[in-house]
Amino acid sequence: MSNKGPAGRPGGPSVYNEKGRSFHPKAYIFRRKDLGEIYIGSSNVSRSALTSGIEWNYHFDDRRDSRNFISFAAL
């Protein structure tokens, strides 16, 4: 597996490239009167996800990260 992050720093964005494993991200946007939330990730409840897959998720909302929320919600 190849894991390349910015300047090798932990916690930063990474790119994974591994042959023989699937990767299928999804995005969910929830908007309520007082809060908007976005979940981006690859997790699901499938056999490969539970046994051998690489799964990840990222969450943010319009209160703590309004700039990115607006950018992603506009896509």
All heavy atoms as an XYZ file, in Angstrom:
598
protein
N       0.850     -1.173      0.000
C       0.000      0.000      0.000
C       0.894      1.233      0.000
O       1.895      1.290      0.672
C      -0.899      0.000      1.232
C      -1.743      1.221      1.299
S      -2.944      1.385      2.652
C      -2.841     -0.026      3.626
N       0.490      2.226     -0.719
C       1.207      3.497     -0.768
C       0.413      4.533      0.004
O      -0.761      4.715     -0.225
C       1.361      3.934     -2.226
O       1.879      5.236     -2.294
N       1.044      5.203      0.942
C       0.400      6.259      1.722
C       1.268      7.496      1.612
O       2.331      7.561      2.196
C       0.248      5.837      3.172
C      -0.360      6.935      4.025
O      -0.653      8.009      3.547
N      -0.542      6.652      5.287
N       0.816      8.476      0.847
C       1.602      9.681      0.629
C       0.848     10.870      1.189
O      -0.184     11.248      0.680
C       1.869      9.877     -0.852
C       2.658      8.735     -1.455
C       2.830      8.916     -2.934
C       3.567      7.719     -3.504
N       3.695      7.775     -4.943
N       1.366     11.454      2.252
C       0.772     12.635      2.851
C       1.662     13.833      2.592
O       2.794     13.697      2.159
N       1.168     15.043      2.884
C       1.964     16.245      2.652
C       3.184     16.271      3.563
O       3.063     16.262      4.775
C       1.005     17.390      2.949
C      -0.033     16.794      3.826
C      -0.116     15.341      3.473
N       4.351     16.237      2.992
C       5.613     16.304      3.718
C       5.716     15.203      4.768
O       6.423     15.344      5.752
C       5.792     17.690      4.360
N       4.988     14.100      4.574
C       5.064     12.990      5.506
C       4.492     13.267      6.878
O       4.750     12.539      7.819
N       3.715     14.331      7.027
C       3.167     14.689      8.341
C       1.978     13.801      8.687
O       1.100     13.589      7.858
C       2.717     16.153      8.345
C       3.863     17.131      8.219
C       3.347     18.537      8.374
N       2.214     18.747      7.481
C       2.095     19.762      6.658
N       3.001     20.677      6.609
N       1.037     19.884      5.884
N       1.914     13.304      9.911
C       0.737     12.530     10.321
C      -0.482     13.431     10.461
O      -0.365     14.606     10.795
C       1.160     11.945     11.667
C       2.231     12.843     12.169
C       2.906     13.426     10.949
N      -1.646     12.881     10.187
C      -2.880     13.641     10.357
C      -3.275     14.475      9.157
O      -4.357     15.023      9.119
N      -2.403     14.586      8.171
C      -2.730     15.356      6.985
C      -3.422     14.491      5.954
O      -3.590     13.288      6.135
N      -3.857     15.082      4.855
C      -4.495     14.298      3.799
C      -3.524     13.263      3.243
O      -2.339     13.492      3.177
C      -4.856     15.325      2.735
C      -4.472     16.640      3.256
C      -3.751     16.470      4.534
N      -4.048     12.130      2.860
C      -3.228     11.057      2.316
C      -3.878     10.487      1.070
O      -5.086     10.575      0.903
C      -3.072      9.930      3.334
O      -2.412     10.382      4.486
N      -3.074      9.899      0.223
C      -3.558      9.218     -0.960
C      -3.156      7.752     -0.827
O      -1.987      7.446     -0.602
C      -2.942      9.811     -2.244
C      -3.355      9.003     -3.459
C      -3.327     11.267     -2.386
N      -4.140      6.865     -0.929
C      -3.883      5.433     -0.850
C      -4.070      4.832     -2.236
O      -5.025      5.138     -2.923
C      -4.850      4.762      0.128
C      -4.595      5.144      1.558
C      -5.252      6.222      2.134
C      -3.686      4.435      2.328
C      -5.014      6.583      3.439
C      -3.438      4.788      3.636
C      -4.105      5.863      4.194
O      -3.865      6.220      5.479
N      -3.157      3.969     -2.601
C      -3.254      3.279     -3.880
C      -2.870      1.829     -3.635
O      -1.699      1.513     -3.480
C      -2.318      3.932     -4.902
C      -2.422      3.272     -6.257
O      -3.272      2.424     -6.489
N      -1.545      3.668     -7.154
N      -3.862      0.970     -3.589
C      -3.607     -0.441     -3.348
C      -4.409     -1.262     -4.333
O      -5.638     -1.157     -4.385
C      -3.977     -0.825     -1.922
C      -3.601     -2.237     -1.597
C      -3.742     -2.558     -0.128
O      -3.978     -1.648      0.665
O      -3.626     -3.731      0.198
N      -3.741     -2.063     -5.105
C      -4.409     -2.891     -6.101
C      -5.221     -3.980     -5.410
O      -4.818     -4.519     -4.395
C      -3.398     -3.497     -7.048
C      -2.710     -2.444     -7.886
C      -1.731     -3.042     -8.849
C      -1.065     -1.879     -9.567
N      -0.393     -2.239    -10.753
N      -6.375     -4.280     -5.971
C      -7.196     -5.352     -5.440
C      -8.165     -4.927     -4.350
O      -8.857     -5.758     -3.790
N      -8.216     -3.645     -4.018
C      -9.172     -3.155     -3.022
C     -10.014     -2.059     -3.663
O      -9.513     -1.217     -4.372
C      -8.476     -2.583     -1.799
C      -7.797     -3.626     -0.985
C      -7.441     -3.091      0.354
N      -6.626     -4.069      1.051
C      -6.658     -4.254      2.332
N      -7.435     -3.516      3.082
N      -5.905     -5.148      2.907
N     -11.303     -2.102     -3.368
C     -12.187     -1.083     -3.949
C     -12.239      0.151     -3.051
O     -11.979      0.078     -1.863
C     -13.586     -1.658     -4.127
O     -14.156     -1.948     -2.872
N     -12.576      1.257     -3.676
C     -12.713      2.520     -2.952
C     -13.866      3.263     -3.596
O     -13.858      3.509     -4.798
C     -11.418      3.317     -3.056
C     -11.478      4.624     -2.315
C     -11.577      4.646     -0.938
C     -11.428      5.811     -3.003
C     -11.626      5.842     -0.258
C     -11.474      7.017     -2.328
C     -11.577      7.027     -0.945
N     -14.877      3.607     -2.827
C     -16.081      4.204     -3.383
C     -16.660      5.220     -2.407
O     -17.588      4.939     -1.662
C     -17.105      3.108     -3.719
C     -17.203      2.073     -2.636
N     -18.066      2.176     -1.587
C     -16.496      0.954     -2.431
C     -17.898      1.154     -0.783
N     -16.947      0.400     -1.270
N     -16.121      6.438     -2.396
C     -16.597      7.449     -1.451
C     -18.021      7.913     -1.754
O     -18.499      7.817     -2.882
C     -15.608      8.595     -1.619
C     -15.025      8.408     -2.964
C     -15.060      6.942     -3.258
N     -18.659      8.402     -0.708
C     -20.020      8.940     -0.794
C     -20.064     10.240     -0.004
O     -19.228     10.467      0.854
C     -21.022      7.968     -0.153
C     -20.966      6.555     -0.672
C     -21.445      5.629      0.452
C     -21.047      4.212      0.234
N     -19.641      3.939      0.212
N     -21.052     11.056     -0.279
C     -21.244     12.294      0.482
C     -22.715     12.420      0.855
O     -23.594     12.157      0.033
C     -20.811     13.498     -0.340
N     -22.950     12.798      2.097
C     -24.308     13.021      2.591
C     -24.372     14.433      3.160
O     -23.542     14.818      3.971
C     -24.671     12.011      3.681
C     -24.614     10.591      3.199
C     -23.477      9.823      3.390
C     -25.689     10.026      2.529
C     -23.416      8.514      2.939
C     -25.640      8.718      2.070
C     -24.498      7.972      2.281
O     -24.434      6.679      1.830
N     -25.365     15.194      2.721
C     -25.551     16.565      3.198
C     -26.896     16.626      3.912
O     -27.929     16.262      3.347
C     -25.518     17.578      2.044
C     -24.182     17.482      1.307
C     -25.775     18.990      2.563
C     -24.121     18.323      0.047
N     -26.870     17.080      5.161
C     -28.083     17.244      5.959
C     -28.240     18.713      6.295
O     -27.297     19.342      6.779
C     -28.005     16.430      7.258
C     -27.857     14.956      7.019
C     -26.604     14.362      7.023
C     -28.970     14.171      6.789
C     -26.466     12.999      6.806
C     -28.846     12.805      6.567
C     -27.593     12.221      6.580
N     -29.413     19.244      6.054
C     -29.688     20.652      6.384
C     -30.941     20.727      7.236
O     -31.986     20.206      6.867
C     -29.892     21.471      5.121
C     -28.649     21.595      4.311
C     -28.871     22.491      3.136
N     -27.651     22.518      2.334
C     -27.496     23.239      1.274
N     -28.473     23.996      0.865
N     -26.380     23.218      0.603
N     -30.789     21.373      8.372
C     -31.925     21.659      9.243
C     -32.003     23.174      9.387
O     -31.135     23.901      8.922
C     -31.720     20.997     10.607
C     -31.702     19.484     10.527
C     -31.563     18.899     11.907
N     -30.237     19.172     12.435
C     -29.343     18.249     12.742
N     -29.633     16.988     12.598
N     -28.167     18.569     13.209
N     -33.015     23.618     10.046
C     -33.190     25.060     10.201
C     -31.989     25.709     10.891
O     -31.559     26.793     10.524
C     -34.461     25.333     11.007
C     -34.846     26.776     11.030
C     -36.154     27.106     11.702
C     -36.879     25.986     12.352
N     -38.102     26.401     13.043
N     -31.429     25.016     11.897
C     -30.366     25.614     12.702
C     -28.984     25.005     12.489
O     -28.020     25.426     13.115
C     -30.726     25.516     14.179
C     -30.891     24.076     14.644
O     -31.086     23.201     13.788
O     -30.816     23.832     15.857
N     -28.842     23.989     11.623
C     -27.540     23.346     11.450
C     -27.472     22.615     10.110
O     -28.438     21.977      9.699
C     -27.294     22.329     12.579
C     -25.990     21.527     12.522
C     -24.782     22.439     12.688
C     -25.988     20.450     13.598
N     -26.326     22.695      9.473
C     -26.052     21.911      8.281
C     -24.832     21.041      8.539
O     -23.868     21.484      9.161
N     -24.872     19.789      8.077
C     -23.765     18.865      8.287
C     -23.457     18.127      6.993
O     -24.363     17.841      6.210
C     -24.110     17.819      9.345
C     -24.341     18.394     10.724
C     -24.683     17.301     11.705
O     -25.859     16.901     11.750
O     -23.765     16.833     12.401
N     -22.179     17.807      6.805
C     -21.754     17.018      5.656
C     -20.878     15.873      6.159
O     -19.989     16.074      6.982
C     -20.972     17.870      4.637
C     -21.880     18.936      4.044
C     -20.384     16.990      3.529
C     -21.204     19.858      3.056
N     -21.165     14.674      5.657
C     -20.358     13.487      5.917
C     -19.832     13.009      4.571
O     -20.600     12.800      3.637
C     -21.191     12.373      6.549
C     -21.712     12.700      7.918
C     -22.888     13.409      8.076
C     -21.019     12.300      9.052
C     -23.377     13.720      9.333
C     -21.498     12.602     10.324
C     -22.677     13.302     10.451
O     -23.161     13.606     11.696
N     -18.531     12.830      4.495
C     -17.895     12.317      3.288
C     -17.090     11.096      3.707
O     -16.350     11.149      4.685
C     -16.960     13.362      2.653
C     -17.731     14.626      2.321
C     -16.277     12.794      1.411
C     -16.853     15.778      1.924
N     -17.255     10.007      2.996
C     -16.490      8.829      3.363
C     -16.809      7.631      2.498
O     -17.602      7.693      1.576
N     -16.172      6.535      2.839
C     -16.335      5.322      2.059
C     -16.998      4.202      2.840
O     -17.252      3.143      2.283
C     -14.963      4.844      1.573
O     -14.145      4.489      2.670
N     -17.251      4.388      4.112
C     -17.770      3.301      4.945
C     -19.147      2.834      4.512
O     -19.986      3.618      4.102
C     -17.850      3.739      6.402
O     -16.572      3.904      6.917
N     -19.339      1.536      4.621
C     -20.637      0.920      4.426
C     -20.616     -0.425      5.140
O     -19.596     -0.823      5.682
C     -21.007      0.781      2.948
C     -20.010     -0.034      2.173
O     -19.530     -1.058      2.632
N     -19.676      0.431      0.984
N     -21.729     -1.104      5.145
C     -21.809     -2.386      5.820
C     -21.866     -3.475      4.740
O     -22.916     -4.007      4.420
C     -23.035     -2.449      6.752
C     -23.054     -3.759      7.507
C     -23.015     -1.281      7.715
N     -20.726     -3.753      4.182
C     -20.611     -4.818      3.188
C     -19.564     -5.812      3.695
O     -18.806     -5.526      4.625
C     -20.180     -4.254      1.830
O     -18.865     -3.749      1.914
N     -19.518     -6.952      3.075
C     -18.539     -7.960      3.512
C     -17.111     -7.420      3.407
O     -16.313     -7.552      4.331
C     -18.698     -9.232      2.695
C     -17.756    -10.304      3.141
C     -17.926    -11.572      2.344
N     -17.086    -12.571      2.959
C     -17.369    -13.833      2.992
N     -18.473    -14.271      2.444
N     -16.547    -14.676      3.559
N     -16.768     -6.813      2.254
C     -15.401     -6.315      2.090
C     -15.099     -5.173      3.064
O     -13.985     -5.072      3.566
C     -15.142     -5.881      0.651
O     -15.942     -4.769      0.307
N     -16.087     -4.317      3.344
C     -15.864     -3.217      4.295
C     -15.562     -3.751      5.687
O     -14.722     -3.217      6.401
C     -17.077     -2.313      4.333
N     -16.267     -4.818      6.069
C     -16.109     -5.358      7.414
C     -14.922     -6.308      7.557
O     -14.468     -6.569      8.668
C     -17.393     -6.084      7.834
C     -18.630     -5.189      7.929
C     -19.866     -6.040      8.160
C     -18.470     -4.156      9.029
N     -14.414     -6.828      6.446
C     -13.351     -7.820      6.561
C     -12.001     -7.374      6.012
O     -10.973     -7.681      6.595
C     -13.752     -9.127      5.834
O     -13.996     -8.840      4.456
C     -14.981     -9.748      6.467
N     -11.975     -6.654      4.893
C     -10.682     -6.350      4.285
C     -10.569     -4.954      3.692
O      -9.507     -4.587      3.199
C     -10.391     -7.374      3.178
O     -11.379     -7.270      2.168
N     -11.630     -4.192      3.716
C     -11.622     -2.877      3.078
C     -10.928     -1.812      3.895
O     -10.682     -1.962      5.083
N     -10.589     -0.752      3.224
C     -10.066      0.447      3.879
C     -11.201      1.454      3.872
O     -11.659      1.867      2.803
C      -8.837      1.000      3.137
C      -7.703     -0.019      3.176
C      -8.412      2.333      3.733
C      -6.518      0.353      2.316
N     -11.691      1.813      5.029
C     -12.838      2.704      5.148
C     -12.420      3.970      5.891
O     -11.628      3.911      6.826
C     -13.978      2.013      5.900
C     -14.371      0.664      5.331
C     -15.018      0.745      3.968
O     -15.651      1.774      3.657
O     -14.900     -0.217      3.206
N     -12.959      5.117      5.474
C     -12.665      6.379      6.158
C     -13.887      7.276      6.068
O     -14.735      7.115      5.201
C     -11.442      7.067      5.557
C     -11.652      7.477      4.128
C     -11.376      6.744      3.029
C     -12.220      8.711      3.647
N     -11.728      7.432      1.889
C     -12.257      8.644      2.240
C     -12.704      9.853      4.278
C     -12.743      9.677      1.467
C     -13.189     10.882      3.497
C     -13.202     10.795      2.109
N     -13.961      8.256      6.979
C     -15.056      9.231      6.999
C     -14.546     10.574      7.482
O     -13.605     10.648      8.267
C     -16.179      8.760      7.932
C     -16.830      7.511      7.416
O     -17.559      7.556      6.449
N     -16.523      6.386      8.027
N     -15.197     11.620      6.998
C     -14.885     12.980      7.436
C     -16.210     13.701      7.643
O     -17.132     13.559      6.840
C     -14.040     13.700      6.380
C     -13.637     15.084      6.778
C     -12.666     15.289      7.755
C     -14.226     16.190      6.199
C     -12.299     16.562      8.147
C     -13.856     17.470      6.575
C     -12.899     17.651      7.541
O     -12.543     18.914      7.922
N     -16.318     14.461      8.721
C     -17.550     15.189      9.052
C     -17.211     16.647      9.324
O     -16.195     16.959      9.947
C     -18.192     14.576     10.302
C     -19.231     15.451     10.910
N     -18.977     16.248     12.015
C     -20.509     15.674     10.576
C     -20.065     16.914     12.323
N     -21.013     16.580     11.461
N     -18.041     17.537      8.830
C     -17.948     18.932      9.238
C     -19.321     19.570      9.153
O     -20.240     19.035      8.537
C     -16.896     19.726      8.443
C     -17.066     19.722      6.963
C     -17.690     20.771      6.322
C     -16.565     18.683      6.199
C     -17.820     20.780      4.960
C     -16.684     18.681      4.829
C     -17.324     19.739      4.206
N     -19.459     20.717      9.824
C     -20.762     21.390      9.843
C     -20.599     22.866      9.541
O     -19.490     23.383      9.496
C     -21.483     21.156     11.172
C     -20.744     21.721     12.359
O     -20.419     22.921     12.356
O     -20.510     20.962     13.316
N     -21.732     23.527      9.342
C     -21.691     24.937      8.930
C     -21.365     25.889     10.075
O     -21.060     27.047      9.838
C     -22.988     25.346      8.236
C     -24.202     25.233      9.120
O     -24.114     24.689     10.246
O     -25.284     25.670      8.677
N     -21.389     25.421     11.306
C     -21.018     26.291     12.442
C     -19.507     26.380     12.624
O     -18.969     27.453     12.835
C     -21.634     25.767     13.729
C     -23.124     25.899     13.770
C     -23.645     25.389     15.079
N     -25.100     25.388     15.074
C     -25.826     24.748     15.949
N     -25.258     24.068     16.916
N     -27.137     24.800     15.883
N     -18.831     25.243     12.559
C     -17.388     25.214     12.807
C     -16.559     25.433     11.555
O     -15.389     25.810     11.643
C     -16.992     23.891     13.457
C     -17.534     23.772     14.874
C     -17.163     22.457     15.473
N     -18.028     21.431     14.874
C     -17.978     20.164     15.177
N     -17.095     19.733     16.042
N     -18.806     19.314     14.622
N     -17.127     25.171     10.382
C     -16.370     25.277      9.133
C     -17.290     25.748      8.012
O     -17.519     25.041      7.037
C     -15.744     23.915      8.810
C     -14.672     24.005      7.732
O     -14.521     25.087      7.123
O     -13.996     23.000      7.494
N     -17.820     26.944      8.160
C     -18.828     27.432      7.219
C     -18.275     27.597      5.806
O     -18.973     27.333      4.825
C     -19.425     28.747      7.704
O     -18.431     29.736      7.786
N     -17.030     27.985      5.663
C     -16.456     28.180      4.324
C     -16.444     26.873      3.531
O     -16.893     26.809      2.389
C     -15.046     28.748      4.427
C     -14.465     29.118      3.074
C     -13.072     29.582      3.217
N     -12.281     28.371      3.493
C     -10.981     28.279      3.349
N     -10.295     29.318      3.002
N     -10.349     27.153      3.589
N     -15.942     25.791      4.145
C     -15.923     24.505      3.443
C     -17.326     23.932      3.282
O     -17.620     23.301      2.268
C     -15.017     23.505      4.160
C     -13.567     23.744      3.832
O     -13.233     24.114      2.719
N     -12.715     23.557      4.807
N     -18.200     24.152      4.242
C     -19.576     23.660      4.112
C     -20.230     24.270      2.885
O     -20.835     23.573      2.069
C     -20.389     23.986      5.366
C     -21.807     23.476      5.268
C     -22.122     22.199      5.673
C     -22.808     24.287      4.753
C     -23.426     21.719      5.565
C     -24.108     23.820      4.641
C     -24.407     22.532      5.055
N     -20.098     25.568      2.722
C     -20.704     26.264      1.578
C     -20.099     25.746      0.268
O     -20.806     25.496     -0.701
C     -20.520     27.785      1.713
C     -21.401     28.296      2.868
C     -20.852     28.506      0.417
C     -21.071     29.720      3.304
N     -18.772     25.538      0.245
C     -18.109     25.044     -0.974
C     -18.593     23.662     -1.351
O     -18.917     23.403     -2.511
C     -16.598     25.003     -0.761
O     -16.089     26.301     -0.601
N     -18.652     22.740     -0.395
C     -19.088     21.374     -0.692
C     -20.571     21.316     -1.006
O     -20.987     20.584     -1.895
C     -18.764     20.426      0.477
C     -17.361     19.891      0.431
C     -16.358     20.511      1.137
C     -17.068     18.782     -0.332
C     -15.057     20.027      1.099
C     -15.768     18.280     -0.370
C     -14.782     18.908      0.351
N     -21.392     22.063     -0.280
C     -22.827     22.030     -0.504
C     -23.185     22.565     -1.885
O     -24.218     22.188     -2.456
C     -23.549     22.826      0.581
N     -22.341     23.415     -2.452
C     -22.617     23.984     -3.779
C     -22.306     23.016     -4.917
O     -22.712     23.244     -6.051
C     -21.794     25.257     -3.965
N     -21.610     21.924     -4.624
C     -21.219     20.986     -5.691
C     -22.398     20.264     -6.257
O     -23.237     19.785     -6.114
C     -20.189     19.977     -5.174
C     -18.866     20.596     -4.800
C     -17.945     19.528     -4.205
C     -18.192     21.190     -6.026
